[in-house]
Amino acid sequence: MNHPVGPIDASVVPRYSGWSTFARLPRLDEVTNFDLAVLGVPFDGGVTYRPGARFGPAHVRQSSRLLRPYNPVQQIAPFDVMQVVDAGDLAVNPFDTSGALAAITSRALDLTSGGSRLVTIGGDHTIALPLLRAAAERHGPVAVLHFDAHLDTWDTYFDEPYTHGTPFRRAAEEGVIDSTGCVHVGIRGPVYSDRDRYEDQVLGFQIIGAEETEDLGWRGIAERVKARLGDRPVYVSVDIDVLDPAFAPGTGTPEPGGLTSRELLAVLRSLAGVNVVGADIVEVAPAYDHAEITGMAAASVAYELICAMTPRPVSD
């Protein structure tokens, strides 16, 4: 393919002007081929507390204007290596959850039909289920690396099976995840009963709780994560509430005692070389954000995920 079309140069065109695409990347209609697409899914019909994540994609894009093209920690310029595009927002039906989930799977399959990969900005965590369905159709059952304050493996809420607290139970039941390689990071806070974690383990998840962060450090977390994932195809799902509310106030179900932005980004950087086939960043609710704190954290998460998915030169 031709040399990738990169982001708009902020030293030539000010960040506060021009198209508000993710990281000021080209739009899908501006290129003929692409390696990775950033898709917005403004759906929050599955929330159980504070709504507003439907406005997350636009907020994260706005916050991403501060991103620069070279990652000095990973020593890579992802937009020079891959053609990355902003695929816009998917128009999902806010009144029909089943229809919205089907539309998300269909669009994800469409965008990955040529072997491209997808980073999705939500939206609430309900969208992880249709994205996992699409990933499994492309790669077979995938290991799930899930960053979150909450398990999201509960059965139902108000007798509804499709909510932001249930996507990974449904995914396990449908066989779209590899139960031998799944792990949660950052879990904390009260749960409904002592069976919640037991049932989560039965579904195939291991837990690295937020309370372990102090002792393990980000390196210890990264080592345990990579040992669990192995060489499986991996789908990474990041609920922004994995961060402590001090670092991500703009979310629907905040929990005190979370990871710092630095810890989360460091673990994500360790995924270079892992077979990451897709990812999402969800639950950014800008109405509760201040000074774009949450939006900038989410934009940085998406950027590090893109960098982790960037091919590295093969050493001799």
N, C-alpha and C positions, 0 to 999 in steps of 0.2 A: 504494500500500500504506500501512498505518498507520505511525506513527512507529516506528522500529526498537526492539526490545527489546534493551537494552544489557547490559553486564556488571554483576555485583553490585558495589555501591559499597563499596570497601575502607575508607572512612571511617565506614561504618555497620556492616558485617559484617566482622570480622577476616579477613585473607587465609588464615589457617590453618583456617578453618571453612567449612562449606557444601560444595556439589558441586565436585568437582575437574575441571571442564571447562576447555577451553583459554581462558585469559584470563578465566575465570569467566563465560563467555558462556552464553546459554541453550542448552538441549539442543534437538535437532531436533524432538522431540515437543512442545515448548513454544511453537512458532510455526506459523503456517499457510503462510507464504511466506518464502523466504530468497534472498539474493543470492549468498552465498558460504558454503560449508561447510568445516569443518575435520574431516578424517577420519583416524583412526588405522589403520594397517595393521601389526599386530604379527607380521611374517613375517621370519625370518632364515635360511631354508633354503638361501640361496645364498651364504653367507659362506665364505671360503677360509682365514680365520685365526681371530681371536677371535670367538666367538659372543656373543649377548646383545642384539642390536638389537631383538629381539621385545619387549623391555621398554621400548623407546624412547618409544612414544606416552604411556604412563602417566607416565614420568619428565619428559617435556617439558611435559605438562599441569601436573604438580605445580610445575615450575619457572616456569611462566607466570603463577602467582598474583601475581608481582611486577609484571606489566605494568599500565600505566595507560592510560586511554582516549584521551588526547590526545598526538599526536606533534608536538613543537615544531619539529623540524627540517623535517618535511614540511608543517607547519602544517595538520594535518588531524586530525579525530576520526573515524576510519573507521567506528566502530560507531554513530555518529550519522547517517552517510550511507548505510550499507548495513545490511541485516539479516544478521548473521553468526551462524552456529550451530555448535555442536559436534555432529557426526554420530556420535560414539562410535567404537568400534573394530570393524573388520570381522573376523568369525571365519573366518580362512583355515586351510586344512588344512596342518599342518606337515609332513605326510608325502607330499604330492602337489604338486610344484611346478607342473606344468601346470594342475592344477585350481585351485590358489591364484591363478595368473596370470589364469585365466579369470574367477574370482570377483571379482578386483580390477577388471578391465575392466567387468564387468557392474555393479558397485556404482558405479563412477565415472560410467558412462553414466546410471544411475538418478538420481544426485544432480545431474547437469548437464542433465537432460531439460528443465527449464523455463528454460534459459538461464543458470542459476547457474554459478559457478565453484568450483573446488576447490583447497584447499591440503591436501596429504597429509603426515602424519607417519609415517615408517617406524620400524622395519623396515630391511632392508638395501636396497641399490641395485637389486636385481633387480626391485623393484616399479615402477621407472621405466618399464619396457617396457610393461606392461599399461596404465599411466596414459597413456603416449604413444599407445597404440592408441586409447584412448577420446578423447583430445584431438583426434587426427586425424579420427576419425569425426565429431566436432562441427565442426571448423574446417578440415579438410583438412590436408595435411602442415604441421607446425609447425617453426619454427626452435627450436633447443635452445640455451639458455644454461646451461652446465654448470659448476658450481663444484666442484672436486675436486682431491685430490692425484694421482689416478690417471686414466688415459684412459677406462677401462671400455669400450673398443672391442676387447678381445681376442676371439678366436674361441671357444675352449672352455677349460674347466678340467676335468681328469680326464675328457675326452671329453664333458662335459656342456655343452650350448649355452646353458642358462639359469642364470646365476650373477650375482653382484653385480659381476663384472668384464666382463660381456658385453652389458649391455642396449642400449647405443647402436649396437653392430654389428648386433644383431638388428633394431633399429628402422630402421637405414639399409637393411638388406636387405629389410625389409617395406615400405619406401616411406612410412613414417608421419612421417618428418622431412624438412624442407626442407634439402637438402644445400648450398644456396647461402647459408644464413644461420646456420650452427651454429658455436659457439665454446666452448672450454674456458677456464676461468680458474683459476689456482693450481696447475697441473700441476707436479710435481717428483719427484725421487727416481729411483733406478735403474729400468730396464725390462729386458725379456728380451733384446732385440736391437735393432740399429739400424733394423730394419724396422718396429718398432712405431709410431713416429711417422709414417713414410711411409704405412703402411696406414691410419692414422687420418686423414691428409690426404686420401687417396683416398676415404674415406667422406664427406668434406665438412666436416671440422672444421678450424678455425683454433685455434691455441694461444697463450694469453697465460700464459707460465710464471711460477711464483712468483718466479723469479730476476729477472724484469723489474719487480717491484713497487717496488723501491727507486728505480729510475730513472724509471718512469712515474708513480708515485704513484697514488692511487685515482682522481684526475680523469682521468689519462691512460688508465687501464684502462677507465673508464666511457665515455670518448670512443670508444675502439676497439670496445668492445662494442656501443654503440648504432649505430655506423657499420655494423657487421656485421649487426645485426638488422634495421635499417631499419624499415619499417612492416609487417613480416610478423606473423602471430600467433606468439606466443613462449611456449614452455614453459620454466620455470626449474626446474632440478634442483640442489639443494644437498646435497652430501655434507659432513657436518660436519668430515671430516678435511681439507677445504680449509684449515681453520685450523691453525696450528701447535699441536702437542701442549700447549704452555704454556697455550693458550686453550681447548683441547678434548681433554683426556686421555681422555675416556670414549668411545672409538671402537675399532673392531675392527682397523684397519690404519693406525695413526698414521705420519706421515712428518715428520721435522724440517724446518724451514725454510719453514713455511707463512705464510699471511696472518694478520694480527692481527684480532681481533674488530672493531676500529674500521674497518679497511680494508674488510672484507667488508660491514659494515652500510652504509658510505658508498656503495659501489658499488650495493648493492641500492636505496638511496634514490634513486639517479640514474635508476631505472627508471620513475619516475612519468611518465606519458605514453606509455610503451611499451605495445604491445598484448599484455600478459601475460594469457594465457587459462587458465593453470593452473600449479601449482608443487608441489614436494615438498621436504621436508627429511628426510634419511635418515642411517643409520649411527650414531645415538646409542646407545651401549651403556652403560647406567648402572652396571654392575658395575665398570667401570674409571674411573668419574667420582669426583670429590672435591668436596664442598661444593656440588654442583649447578653446577659451573663450565660443563660441557658442556651440561647441560640448560638453563641460563639463556641461553647463547649461541644454542642452537637455538630457544628460545622467542622470542628477539628477532629471529632471522632470519625466523621465520614471521610475526611481527607486522609487520616491514618489508615483507614480500611482500604481506600483506593491504593495507597502506597504499599500496603501489605499484599495487595493483589497484583502489583506491578511485577512483570517478569524481571528476573535478575540475570546478568550475564552468566553463562555456564563456564565454570573454571576448568582449566585443563587438568 
